[in-house]
């Protein structure tokens, strides 16, 4: 199975008609991983795979537009007849299980253990499913946040998650075959460095010498088309906008 990325959602900070929030299906090395679970992405996931076939879920950070559809997955897996044979590993920052339990009005998280197996992310955390390796890199955001470097069959997909400009992001993206990068904001406000402009995304892609840049998580002050054009002008290499339903072989 070649390394491939299917786009499930790109919207920020709320879902839009036909456009869920951040969500991606990464397949490679014999494994399938749902990366980020923004609003609406669980429904889109089911267009492309049976959730029971997933090997893991990987969550970059605990803002709702990146993890809230874990709740939809709980309902699907626990009550919707999807019936996983074993709890599904969920790699996420600390506190993810407590967030989900809170929706049910419960302080304990034990009732989730038959559905999800929560595993805490940290900088440098590495997990392997089949021949797919997932490595977390801590990035700069206003909450604990990680970017992802996924590798299989000699190919590398890098994903920024949500981040401001930081050296870790360039390290994460270094020589990646495909760099999936947010371009959330039009300009930086004074003192705020928690998201990237399109120019930031293009600059990181250029400095990291990636092969291709895929722009995602474009905020309401921009259009994907404008953000992609601006990022491409700085990167100087192949650049495209992430589109829901699109699958790219890395």
C-alpha positions in Angstrom: 0.0 0.0 0.0 1.7 3.3 -1.1 1.6 6.2 1.3 -1.5 8.2 0.5 -3.4 11.1 2.0 -7.2 11.5 1.7 -8.6 14.9 2.8 -11.7 14.7 5.0 -11.9 18.3 6.1 -10.1 21.6 5.8 -12.4 24.3 7.3 -11.4 26.7 10.1 -12.6 27.3 12.7 -16.1 25.8 12.0 -17.5 23.4 9.4 -19.0 24.9 6.3 -21.4 23.3 3.8 -19.7 20.3 2.3 -16.5 21.2 4.1 -15.8 19.6 7.5 -13.1 20.9 9.8 -9.6 19.4 9.9 -9.5 15.7 9.2 -7.3 13.4 7.1 -7.0 9.7 6.4 -3.4 8.5 6.1 -2.8 5.1 4.5 0.4 3.4 4.0 2.6 0.4 5.0 -0.6 -1.7 5.5 -2.1 0.7 8.0 -4.9 3.3 8.1 -4.8 6.2 10.5 -7.4 9.0 11.0 -5.4 12.2 11.6 -7.3 14.9 13.4 -11.1 14.6 14.0 -12.6 18.0 13.4 -16.3 18.7 13.2 -17.9 16.6 10.4 -14.8 14.6 9.6 -16.2 11.3 10.9 -19.0 11.3 8.4 -16.5 12.0 5.6 -14.2 9.3 6.9 -16.9 6.7 6.2 -16.9 7.6 2.5 -13.4 6.3 2.3 -13.1 3.4 4.8 -14.9 1.5 7.5 -13.9 3.1 10.8 -13.5 -0.5 12.2 -10.6 -0.9 9.8 -8.6 2.0 11.3 -5.4 1.1 13.0 -5.2 4.3 15.1 -6.4 7.9 15.5 -3.8 10.7 15.8 -4.9 14.1 17.2 -2.6 17.1 16.9 -4.2 19.2 19.7 -7.4 19.7 21.7 -9.1 22.5 20.0 -12.5 21.4 19.0 -12.1 21.9 15.3 -9.4 19.2 15.4 -10.8 16.6 17.9 -14.5 17.2 18.5 -15.7 14.4 16.1 -14.1 11.8 18.4 -17.5 12.2 20.1 -19.2 11.1 16.8 -16.8 8.2 16.7 -17.7 7.1 20.2 -21.4 7.0 19.3 -20.6 5.1 16.1 -18.3 2.6 17.7 -20.3 2.1 20.9 -23.9 2.4 19.8 -23.9 2.6 16.0 -23.2 -1.0 15.2 -19.6 -0.5 14.0 -18.4 -2.9 16.7 -14.5 -2.7 16.8 -12.9 -6.0 17.9 -10.4 -4.2 20.2 -10.1 -0.6 21.5 -8.7 1.8 18.9 -5.4 3.5 19.9 -5.9 7.2 20.1 -2.6 9.3 20.2 -3.5 12.7 21.6 -2.3 15.3 24.0 -3.0 14.7 27.7 -6.6 15.4 28.7 -8.3 14.1 25.6 -10.2 11.3 27.4 -11.4 13.7 30.1 -12.8 16.0 27.4 -14.9 13.3 25.9 -16.0 12.0 29.3 -17.1 15.5 30.2 -19.7 15.5 27.4 -21.4 12.5 29.2 -21.2 14.4 32.5 -18.7 11.9 33.9 -15.5 12.6 35.7 -14.1 9.1 35.1 -13.0 7.9 31.7 -13.1 4.1 32.3 -16.3 3.7 30.3 -14.4 4.7 27.2 -11.7 2.0 27.6 -13.7 -0.5 25.6 -13.8 1.9 22.6 -10.5 3.9 22.7 -7.0 3.2 24.1 -5.7 6.7 24.8 -1.9 7.1 24.5 -0.3 10.4 25.4 1.7 12.3 22.8 5.0 14.1 23.5 7.7 15.6 21.5 9.5 12.8 19.6 6.8 10.3 20.3 6.9 7.5 17.7 4.3 4.9 16.9 4.4 2.2 14.3 1.5 0.4 12.7 2.4 -2.1 10.0 5.2 -0.4 8.1 3.7 3.1 8.8 5.7 5.2 11.3 4.1 8.2 13.0 6.4 10.7 14.7 5.2 13.7 16.7 7.0 17.1 16.8 5.9 19.7 19.3 5.1 23.0 17.6 4.1 26.5 18.7 0.4 27.1 19.4 -1.7 28.5 22.3 -2.2 24.9 23.6 -0.1 21.8 23.6 0.2 20.9 19.9 2.1 18.6 17.6 2.8 18.3 14.0 3.1 14.8 12.4 5.7 13.2 10.2 4.4 10.0 8.7 6.7 7.6 6.8 6.2 4.4 4.8 7.8 2.8 1.8 10.5 5.4 1.6 8.0 8.3 1.4 7.3 11.1 3.9 4.2 13.1 4.6 4.6 16.0 7.0 1.6 17.7 8.6 1.8 21.0 10.5 -1.2 20.7 12.6 -1.9 24.2 14.0 1.2 26.2 14.7 2.9 29.5 14.5 6.3 29.9 12.9 9.0 27.9 14.7 12.2 26.0 14.0 10.5 22.7 14.9 8.1 23.0 11.9 11.0 23.2 9.5 12.6 20.2 11.1 9.3 18.4 10.9 8.9 19.1 7.2 12.6 18.6 6.1 12.8 16.8 2.7 9.1 15.7 2.9 7.6 14.4 -0.3 4.3 16.2 0.7 3.9 18.9 3.2 0.3 19.5 4.4 0.4 22.9 6.0 -2.0 25.3 7.5 -2.4 28.9 6.2 -5.0 30.1 8.7 -4.4 33.9 8.9 -4.0 36.8 6.6 -1.4 38.7 8.7 0.1 38.3 12.2 -1.3 40.5 14.9 1.3 42.0 17.2 2.3 39.5 19.8 0.4 36.6 18.3 2.4 33.8 16.6 0.0 30.8 16.9 -1.0 30.4 13.3 0.7 30.7 9.9 0.1 33.1 7.0 0.3 31.7 3.5 3.8 33.3 3.2 4.8 31.5 6.4 3.7 28.2 4.9 5.6 28.9 1.7 8.7 29.9 3.5 8.8 26.7 5.6 8.3 24.6 2.5 11.2 26.4 0.8 13.5 26.2 3.8 12.7 22.5 4.4 13.1 21.6 0.7 9.8 19.8 0.5 8.8 18.3 -2.9 5.2 19.6 -2.8 3.1 21.9 -0.6 -0.6 21.3 0.1 -2.3 24.2 1.8 -5.1 23.6 4.3 -6.9 25.0 7.3 -7.5 28.4 5.6 -9.3 30.8 7.9 -12.3 33.0 7.2 -10.3 36.0 6.2 -8.8 34.2 3.2 -9.9 31.9 0.4 -8.1 28.6 -0.3 -7.3 30.0 -3.8 -5.8 33.2 -2.5 -3.9 31.4 0.3 -2.4 28.9 -2.2 -1.3 31.6 -4.6 0.4 33.5 -1.9 2.1 30.4 -0.5 3.3 29.4 -3.9 4.8 32.7 -4.6 7.2 32.2 -1.7 7.7 28.5 -2.0 8.4 28.5 -5.7 7.6 24.8 -6.0 4.4 22.7 -6.7 1.6 24.1 -4.5 -2.1 23.2 -4.3 -5.1 23.6 -2.0 -6.3 20.6 -0.1 -9.8 19.7 -1.3 -12.3 17.5 0.6 -12.5 14.0 -0.9 -9.3 14.3 -2.7 -6.7 11.5 -2.4 -3.0 12.1 -3.1 -0.4 9.4 -3.4 2.7 10.8 -1.6 
